Amino acid sequence: MEAFHGISPELIGEYAKKYEESPLCRAMTNALYNESVKDAAFCHGGLARAQHAFSIDLPTLPVTNQKSSGRCWIFSALNVLREVVAKKCKLEQFELSQNYMAFWDKFEKANYMLESVLSLLDKPVDDRVLCQVLETGVQDGGQWDMFVNLVEKYGVVPKSAMEETWQSSNTRDMNQLLNTKLRRCAALLRKASREGGDLVAMKEAMMEEVYRLLCMCFGVPPKTFDFEYTDKDKEYHIHKDLTPFTFYKEYVGLNLAEDYVSIINSPTEDKPFHKTYTVDYIGNVAEGRPVRYYNLPMEELKALIVRQLSDGEPVWFGSDVGHCGERKMGIWSTECYDFDGTFGMEFGMEKGDRLDLRESAMNHAMVITGVTLDEEGVPTKWKIENSWSDENGVKGYYQMSAGWFDQFVYQAVINRKHLTEEQCREAAAEPKHLNPWDPMGTLAD
């Protein structure tokens, strides 16, 4: 490796001279003394184009609230499913139990982590894959295929059958404790492997303790329950002794595994479009389906999203909400802030470069419930159902500009019936395996 080159005092002196001679620098120094960077760069002129009206606007239920947890992928997926239940039962308010899904997700992720440790017993402790497994641990975040795994193995239940607990809504301390436990388990398994211990029996005993810890924090998942509700016509209904599977079959009935395709937009050289990808060591249910993506250009992805919205079905999607957003107003727009003009320098990057250089990655999942199309059918803004309570945006519903959507949306789940025959063939092809630290391995939370 070549020697690093330092910055000389003379060069620093030139920097200082140019700074002192700049009226913009002096003005910004004063402005930023008492206000945030975002406040200084906010562009009020773009608000006129951010009216909350859409040419396609699906009727949907009131927003949910994931509180201090990273379960957005569960909340948004259940928000899609609950619309089916609400339509069948004529409900004006309804939620499926996010706590029930989170319980089994934590349980399965713990087993997945320990199975990963067992598969890497021959690796040194500084092996990059093993380090990734141990550092990631069991977190709140997840992916669409991980949600499908949970539904197929455990079904779903109404929120009334398993309500939130303080721990399920405030997961930081519990996550830390669980991961401490699992890393202790990893140390014991690695030691036992050197001493000839019964690793299978050890792991099963460890998972019993994980189950016990989760029951203490989240409650015990129901095996059967009664579903009671009063519909919008004020008629009372009760269905007794349901299981999570019979409830799903009767009130939801979607074939998530067969009928839906997880599509990404990753314009990077290592991921050619019209190809499929999977990410190693990212998952929850050990025997379940792997995370799988089909990569398409953004124009094709948007056309599929519009097609599904036009068919009356909302769209689960993933994006990076850490850029160009005004939370109180519920707006994500590349026109929200003028950092280039405010600071007199360029900050923009190409979407592919953001991914490759770790400036951006998918970190939040929500639901698309509407879009405005211009005269040529081109989307100009999108309506979004978030899971951050009803305090911001328009009763918790947000909007995204067309420019922001193109730059920071990375994934959408589309019913296979909207794909062309060629797209279906491509999506079914054998996937290329990506490393666990690939940007597409980031879990939405």
GUVO-624859 format. One record per residue (C-alpha): residue in three letters; x, y, z; residue number from 1. Coordinates in steps of 0.05 Angstrom, whole numbers. Example, Ala and Ser with C-alpha at 12.3 -4.5 7.8 and 13.67 -1.06 7.14 Angstrom:
// residues 2
 code      x      y      z pos
  ALA    246    -90    156   1
  SER    273    -21    143   2
//
This chain:
// residues 445
 code      x      y      z pos
  MET      0      0      0   1
  GLU     26     69    -18   2
  ALA     43    118     37   3
  PHE    -13    167     56   4
  HIS     -2    240     41   5
  GLY    -17    292     95   6
  ILE    -44    363     89   7
  SER      9    416     98   8
  PRO     -1    479    140   9
  GLU      9    520     77  10
  LEU    -49    485     43  11
  ILE    -94    494    104  12
  GLY    -76    568    102  13
  GLU   -101    572     30  14
  TYR   -166    539     50  15
  ALA   -176    588    107  16
  LYS   -162    648     62  17
  LYS   -213    626     10  18
  TYR   -264    614     65  19
  GLU   -255    682     97  20
  GLU   -262    716     29  21
  SER   -329    682     13  22
  PRO   -394    720     29  23
  LEU   -432    654     26  24
  CYS   -387    621     77  25
  ARG   -394    680    125  26
  ALA   -470    681    117  27
  MET   -477    606    127  28
  THR   -432    608    189  29
  ASN   -480    657    220  30
  ALA   -542    620    197  31
  LEU   -520    552    222  32
  TYR   -500    579    291  33
  ASN   -572    573    316  34
  GLU   -609    527    267  35
  SER   -602    458    237  36
  VAL   -572    442    169  37
  LYS   -641    419    145  38
  ASP   -676    482    168  39
  ALA   -624    525    132  40
  ALA   -631    486     67  41
  PHE   -707    475     67  42
  CYS   -741    497      3  43
  HIS   -811    525     15  44
  GLY   -824    534    -60  45
  GLY   -836    460    -70  46
  LEU   -894    456    -22  47
  ALA   -944    481    -74  48
  ARG   -932    417   -113  49
  ALA   -942    373    -52  50
  GLN  -1018    376    -46  51
  HIS  -1047    312    -18  52
  ALA  -1092    292    -77  53
  PHE  -1082    234   -124  54
  SER  -1112    210   -190  55
  ILE  -1111    138   -164  56
  ASP  -1127    136    -89  57
  LEU  -1144     69    -58  58
  PRO  -1190     71      3  59
  THR  -1150     42     61  60
  LEU  -1155     37    136  61
  PRO  -1125     85    188  62
  VAL  -1049     80    196  63
  THR  -1015     37    248  64
  ASN   -957     53    295  65
  GLN   -895     11    302  66
  LYS   -871     57    359  67
  SER   -799     46    381  68
  SER   -787    -17    341  69
  GLY   -759    -35    273  70
  ARG   -818    -77    250  71
  CYS   -838    -35    190  72
  TRP   -834    -94    143  73
  ILE   -883   -133    187  74
  PHE   -929    -74    196  75
  SER   -931    -56    122  76
  ALA   -942   -128    100  77
  LEU   -998   -138    151  78
  ASN  -1028    -71    128  79
  VAL  -1034   -101     59  80
  LEU  -1066   -165     85  81
  ARG  -1114   -130    132  82
  GLU  -1147    -94     74  83
  VAL  -1170   -162     48  84
  VAL  -1199   -178    117  85
  ALA  -1232   -110    124  86
  LYS  -1265   -116     56  87
  LYS  -1292   -186     70  88
  CYS  -1318   -167    139  89
  LYS  -1338    -95    123  90
  LEU  -1293    -65    176  91
  GLU  -1275      9    184  92
  GLN  -1219     -5    234  93
  PHE  -1178    -68    240  94
  GLU  -1107    -92    252  95
  LEU  -1072   -159    249  96
  SER  -1026   -176    306  97
  GLN   -957   -149    292  98
  ASN   -934   -177    359  99
  TYR   -952   -248    338 100
  MET   -910   -243    275 101
  ALA   -852   -209    312 102
  PHE   -851   -265    364 103
  TRP   -842   -320    313 104
  ASP   -794   -278    272 105
  LYS   -748   -269    333 106
  PHE   -754   -343    349 107
  GLU   -737   -365    278 108
  LYS   -681   -314    270 109
  ALA   -649   -340    334 110
  ASN   -650   -410    306 111
  TYR   -625   -384    238 112
  MET   -567   -349    273 113
  LEU   -547   -410    313 114
  GLU   -552   -454    250 115
  SER   -507   -404    214 116
  VAL   -457   -409    271 117
  LEU   -458   -484    266 118
  SER   -446   -481    191 119
  LEU   -385   -437    202 120
  LEU   -352   -477    258 121
  ASP   -290   -489    215 122
  LYS   -280   -414    205 123
  PRO   -235   -370    248 124
  VAL   -269   -319    293 125
  ASP   -247   -263    246 126
  ASP   -278   -295    184 127
  ARG   -318   -241    149 128
  VAL   -382   -282    141 129
  LEU   -380   -305    214 130
  CYS   -367   -234    237 131
  GLN   -427   -211    195 132
  VAL   -472   -264    227 133
  LEU   -450   -247    297 134
  GLU   -452   -171    289 135
  THR   -520   -172    256 136
  GLY   -549   -219    308 137
  VAL   -625   -219    315 138
  GLN   -653   -151    297 139
  ASP   -723   -124    284 140
  GLY   -714   -113    210 141
  GLY   -735   -161    155 142
  GLN   -753   -173     83 143
  TRP   -815   -194     43 144
  ASP   -794   -266     34 145
  MET   -781   -271    109 146
  PHE   -853   -248    121 147
  VAL   -879   -300     73 148
  ASN   -840   -353    111 149
  LEU   -874   -333    176 150
  VAL   -944   -334    145 151
  GLU   -933   -403    115 152
  LYS   -907   -433    180 153
  TYR   -948   -396    233 154
  GLY  -1008   -363    198 155
  VAL  -1034   -296    224 156
  VAL  -1081   -274    279 157
  PRO  -1122   -211    293 158
  LYS  -1089   -160    339 159
  SER  -1143   -176    391 160
  ALA  -1114   -247    397 161
  MET  -1044   -223    415 162
  GLU  -1039   -149    433 163
  GLU   -976   -108    437 164
  THR   -933   -109    500 165
  TRP   -884    -55    523 166
  GLN   -826    -99    499 167
  SER   -856   -111    430 168
  SER   -864    -36    419 169
  ASN   -797    -17    451 170
  THR   -748    -70    428 171
  ARG   -678    -40    439 172
  ASP   -663    -68    508 173
  MET   -695   -136    494 174
  ASN   -656   -142    429 175
  GLN   -591   -127    465 176
  LEU   -606   -180    517 177
  LEU   -627   -232    466 178
  ASN   -564   -221    425 179
  THR   -520   -225    486 180
  LYS   -553   -292    500 181
  LEU   -543   -316    428 182
  ARG   -470   -296    425 183
  ARG   -459   -334    490 184
  CYS   -492   -393    456 185
  ALA   -445   -385    397 186
  ALA   -385   -387    443 187
  LEU   -410   -450    476 188
  LEU   -425   -484    409 189
  ARG   -356   -468    382 190
  LYS   -323   -494    446 191
  ALA   -366   -558    446 192
  SER   -348   -571    373 193
  ARG   -274   -573    393 194
  GLU   -290   -620    451 195
  GLY   -337   -667    414 196
  GLY   -402   -645    447 197
  ASP   -473   -660    423 198
  LEU   -485   -596    384 199
  VAL   -556   -614    363 200
  ALA   -579   -626    434 201
  MET   -544   -563    457 202
  LYS   -577   -520    404 203
  GLU   -646   -548    420 204
  ALA   -636   -531    494 205
  MET   -613   -461    475 206
  MET   -676   -451    434 207
  GLU   -719   -471    493 208
  GLU   -688   -413    531 209
  VAL   -700   -366    473 210
  TYR   -773   -387    471 211
  ARG   -779   -374    546 212
  LEU   -747   -305    540 213
  LEU   -793   -286    482 214
  CYS   -855   -309    519 215
  MET   -835   -265    578 216
  CYS   -826   -205    533 217
  PHE   -881   -214    481 218
  GLY   -931   -261    513 219
  VAL   -949   -332    493 220
  PRO   -973   -339    420 221
  PRO  -1045   -364    416 222
  LYS  -1059   -433    387 223
  THR  -1134   -419    381 224
  PHE  -1177   -357    390 225
  ASP  -1246   -328    377 226
  PHE  -1254   -273    324 227
  GLU  -1307   -223    345 228
  TYR  -1325   -159    308 229
  THR  -1380   -111    291 230
  ASP  -1383    -90    218 231
  LYS  -1398    -21    190 232
  ASP  -1472    -40    187 233
  LYS  -1470    -50    263 234
  GLU  -1479   -126    257 235
  TYR  -1443   -169    308 236
  HIS  -1403   -231    285 237
  ILE  -1364   -285    322 238
  HIS  -1323   -342    294 239
  LYS  -1300   -389    350 240
  ASP  -1240   -435    359 241
  LEU  -1200   -409    300 242
  THR  -1126   -427    291 243
  PRO  -1077   -379    258 244
  PHE  -1081   -421    195 245
  THR  -1157   -427    192 246
  PHE  -1163   -352    203 247
  TYR  -1114   -338    147 248
  LYS  -1148   -386     99 249
  GLU  -1218   -359    112 250
  TYR  -1205   -284    119 251
  VAL  -1143   -271     77 252
  GLY  -1132   -330     30 253
  LEU  -1075   -300    -12 254
  ASN  -1022   -347    -39 255
  LEU   -963   -302    -22 256
  ALA   -909   -353    -40 257
  GLU   -935   -368   -110 258
  ASP   -970   -305   -132 259
  TYR   -922   -249   -112 260
  VAL   -853   -229   -138 261
  SER   -803   -186   -100 262
  ILE   -774   -137   -150 263
  ILE   -715    -90   -139 264
  ASN   -684    -32   -176 265
  SER   -609    -37   -165 266
  PRO   -573     -1   -222 267
  THR   -503    -27   -205 268
  GLU   -454    -62   -251 269
  ASP   -454   -126   -209 270
  LYS   -529   -135   -217 271
  PRO   -552   -134   -290 272
  PHE   -626   -120   -301 273
  HIS   -674   -177   -316 274
  LYS   -635   -225   -272 275
  THR   -651   -255   -204 276
  TYR   -610   -252   -139 277
  THR   -609   -280    -70 278
  VAL   -568   -260     -8 279
  ASP   -530   -312     32 280
  TYR   -540   -317    107 281
  ILE   -600   -269    107 282
  GLY   -664   -301    130 283
  ASN   -707   -325    188 284
  VAL   -741   -393    178 285
  ALA   -684   -442    167 286
  GLU   -725   -488    123 287
  GLY   -762   -431     90 288
  ARG   -754   -395     24 289
  PRO   -691   -353     15 290
  VAL   -693   -278      3 291
  ARG   -701   -272    -72 292
  TYR   -700   -210   -118 293
  TYR   -715   -197   -191 294
  ASN   -678   -135   -216 295
  LEU   -714    -88   -265 296
  PRO   -703    -18   -292 297
  MET   -742     34   -253 298
  GLU   -790     49   -311 299
  GLU   -811    -23   -315 300
  LEU   -819    -27   -239 301
  LYS   -862     36   -237 302
  ALA   -906     10   -293 303
  LEU   -919    -54   -253 304
  ILE   -935    -14   -190 305
  VAL   -984     30   -228 306
  ARG  -1016    -32   -259 307
  GLN  -1027    -63   -190 308
  LEU  -1055      2   -161 309
  SER  -1102      8   -220 310
  ASP  -1126    -62   -204 311
  GLY  -1145    -38   -134 312
  GLU  -1088    -71    -95 313
  PRO  -1037    -33    -52 314
  VAL   -963    -47    -60 315
  TRP   -912    -66     -6 316
  PHE   -846    -30    -21 317
  GLY   -778    -14      9 318
  SER   -739     51      5 319
  ASP   -686     94     39 320
  VAL   -723    145     81 321
  GLY   -659    176    108 322
  HIS   -654    226     52 323
  CYS   -693    289     32 324
  GLY   -752    280     78 325
  GLU   -794    328    120 326
  ARG   -827    283    173 327
  LYS   -877    332    203 328
  MET   -908    348    135 329
  GLY   -900    277    111 330
  ILE   -861    293     48 331
  TRP   -803    258     14 332
  SER   -778    299    -44 333
  THR   -711    315    -77 334
  GLU   -737    386    -79 335
  CYS   -745    391     -3 336
  TYR   -675    415      9 337
  ASP   -623    453    -31 338
  PHE   -558    431      1 339
  ASP   -517    447    -61 340
  GLY   -541    519    -63 341
  THR   -539    528     12 342
  PHE   -467    505     19 343
  GLY   -440    522    -50 344
  MET   -417    452    -66 345
  GLU   -445    388    -97 346
  PHE   -472    330    -56 347
  GLY   -510    291   -108 348
  MET   -492    220   -130 349
  GLU   -518    170   -180 350
  LYS   -565    117   -151 351
  GLY   -517     61   -167 352
  ASP   -458     97   -135 353
  ARG   -500    109    -72 354
  LEU   -510     34    -66 355
  ASP   -439     14    -83 356
  LEU   -407     65    -37 357
  ARG   -455     52     22 358
  GLU   -487    121     20 359
  SER   -556     91     13 360
  ALA   -593     25     21 361
  MET   -664      3     34 362
  ASN   -681     16    107 363
  HIS   -757     24    112 364
  ALA   -817    -13     84 365
  MET   -886     20     73 366
  VAL   -947     12     29 367
  ILE   -962     50    -35 368
  THR  -1037     66    -36 369
  GLY  -1042    119    -91 370
  VAL  -1009    156   -148 371
  THR  -1020    217   -191 372
  LEU  -1010    206   -266 373
  ASP  -1001    262   -317 374
  GLU  -1034    264   -385 375
  GLU   -984    214   -412 376
  GLY   -993    166   -354 377
  VAL   -927    184   -321 378
  PRO   -927    184   -244 379
  THR   -916    253   -214 380
  LYS   -925    235   -140 381
  TRP   -943    176    -97 382
  LYS   -987    166    -36 383
  ILE   -956    125     20 384
  GLU   -986     90     81 385
  ASN   -933     94    135 386
  SER   -931     60    204 387
  TRP   -906    119    245 388
  SER   -973    137    277 389
  ASP  -1024    188    251 390
  GLU   -988    249    280 391
  ASN   -949    269    217 392
  GLY   -967    278    144 393
  VAL  -1042    273    131 394
  LYS  -1066    228    188 395
  GLY  -1002    187    179 396
  TYR  -1005    183    103 397
  TYR   -944    211     67 398
  GLN   -926    228     -4 399
  MET   -865    219    -47 400
  SER   -845    260   -107 401
  ALA   -829    227   -173 402
  GLY   -756    247   -169 403
  TRP   -748    220    -98 404
  PHE   -783    155   -118 405
  ASP   -734    143   -175 406
  GLN   -674    156   -131 407
  PHE   -691    123    -64 408
  VAL   -742     68    -77 409
  TYR   -707      1    -84 410
  GLN   -761    -53    -80 411
  ALA   -834    -69    -92 412
  VAL   -875   -133    -87 413
  ILE   -920   -145   -147 414
  ASN   -974   -196   -161 415
  ARG   -947   -243   -214 416
  LYS  -1009   -232   -258 417
  HIS   -984   -162   -275 418
  LEU   -917   -186   -302 419
  THR   -907   -203   -375 420
  GLU   -892   -275   -395 421
  GLU   -820   -257   -407 422
  GLN   -814   -223   -339 423
  CYS   -845   -285   -305 424
  ARG   -794   -330   -339 425
  GLU   -736   -285   -319 426
  ALA   -761   -280   -247 427
  ALA   -764   -356   -242 428
  ALA   -691   -365   -263 429
  GLU   -637   -391   -216 430
  PRO   -612   -332   -175 431
  LYS   -541   -307   -168 432
  HIS   -516   -309    -96 433
  LEU   -495   -244    -63 434
  ASN   -452   -235     -2 435
  PRO   -488   -222     64 436
  TRP   -459   -151     66 437
  ASP   -486   -133     -2 438
  PRO   -530    -70      0 439
  MET   -589   -113    -21 440
  GLY   -579   -152     43 441
  THR   -600    -92     84 442
  LEU   -663   -107    125 443
  ALA   -720    -57    127 444
  ASP   -737    -33    197 445
//
